[in-house]
C-alpha cells in the first residue's frame, strides 16, 4: 500500500546497510516511505554491510558526479580456500597455504594505482545481454575482460581474532572495484587462494559511517516529517563551488543559454534567486547548465 504523502526534500539518505539483505531492499523501503523514485549510489553485495547512499527524487540525476569518488572498505580475506563466487557464500574448496601478516603486507603495494582487474563471474557484468551471475548459475562457461580500476592504498590490519586463516584488510579504491577480485589477486600473488569472508564499506565520497543511519530506523516506518530530517540536501553533498553570476546571467543559464564567465574550467553549483537548482559546467570561459534539478 502506497503512502498518501510524498516527501518534499530531495537529496540523499545515507544508510548503514546490514549484512544479509540486498541493496534494493533498502532502496525499496525508502521509495515506499518517501513516495518518490529512489536509487542507490553503488550496490553492496548481500554479504556486505556499511555505507549505502540512496538518492531521493531528482537527486538520482547527480549519480554520475559521484561514480569515481574514493571509497573505503574493511574486508576480511580467508586464505587457503577457493570459491566460485570469490566469497564465502559460494562452493568452498580447501587448497593453498595461509600466509602470515608480513607476507600479506609486502604484496599489497603491487596493487596500488591503476590496475587491470578481472571482475568475478558472479557479478552484474553484462555478457551478450545477460548478467554474469545468471550465466554462472546456469553453468555456462564464459570469460570477463579485465577493467581498469584505481587502488589508492591498502593496509593489512592483522589477523581476525580466533581465525588464524583470516586477515582484515583496509582498502581505499575508486568506483567499480571488486573487493572479491582483490582477495583472489592478492592470494595469487602469494601463491595461494583466498575468498572474501566479510566486507564493510566505511566511506563512499563524503558519505561515511558517522553520517549513516541504521536500517532499523527505516524499518520503524518514520513519518514524512521524520524522514525529511534524515535527508542530506543535494547542495551540501556536492564538492563544487558556487558559480558567481549576475541576475541576467542566471536567467540565461537557466533557460539553456551559454554565458561568458571569468573562472576556471570545471563543474559548479548554479543558482537562481539564491535557490540552488543544479550543476553548471564551464569550458573555455563559457558556462552552461549541465544538470538541472528543477
C-alpha positions, 0 to 999 in steps of 0.5 A: 500500500502506497503512502498518501504523502510524498516527501518534499526534500530531495537529496540523499539518505545515507544508510548503514546497510546490514549484512544479509539483505540486498541493496534494493531492499533498502532502496525499496523501503525508502521509495515506499516511505518517501513516495518518490523514485529512489536509487542507490549510489553503488550496490553492496553485495548481500554479504556486505554491510556499511555505507549505502547512499540512496538518492531521493527524487531528482537527486538520482540525476547527480549519480554520475558526479559521484561514480569515481569518488574514493571509497573505503572498505574493511574486508576480511580475506580467508586464505587457503580456500577457493570459491566460485563466487570469490566469497564465502557464500559460494562452493568452498574448496580447501587448497593453498597455504595461509600466509602470515601478516608480513607476507600479506603486507609486502604484496599489497603495494603491487596493487596500488594505482591503476590496475587491470582487474578481472571482475568475478563471474558472479557479478552484474557484468553484462555478457551478450545481454545477460548478467554474469551471475545468471550465466554462472548459475546456469553453468555456462562457461564464459570469460570477463575482460579485465577493467581498469580500476584505481587502488589508492592504498591498502593496509593489512590490519592483522589477523581476525581474532580466533581465525588464524586463516583470516586477515582484515584488510583496509582498502581505499579504491575508486568506483567499480572495484571488486573487493572479491577480485582483490582477495583472489589477486592478492592470494595469487600473488602469494601463491595461494587462494583466498575468498572474501569472508566479510566486507564493510564499506566505511566511506563512499565520497563524503558519505561515511559511517558517522553520517549513516543511519541504521536500517532499523530506523527505516524499518520503524516506518518514520513519518514524512516529517521524520524522514525529511530530517534524515535527508542530506540536501543535494547542495551540501553533498556536492564538492563544487563551488558556487558559480558567481553570476549576475541576475541576467546571467542566471536567467540565461543559464537557466533557460539553456543559454551559454554565458561568458564567465571569468573562472576556471574550467570545471563543474559548479553549483548554479543558482537562481534567486539564491535557490540552488537548482543544479550543476553548471559546467564551464569550458573555455570561459563559457558556462552552461547548465549541465544538470538541472534539478528543477 
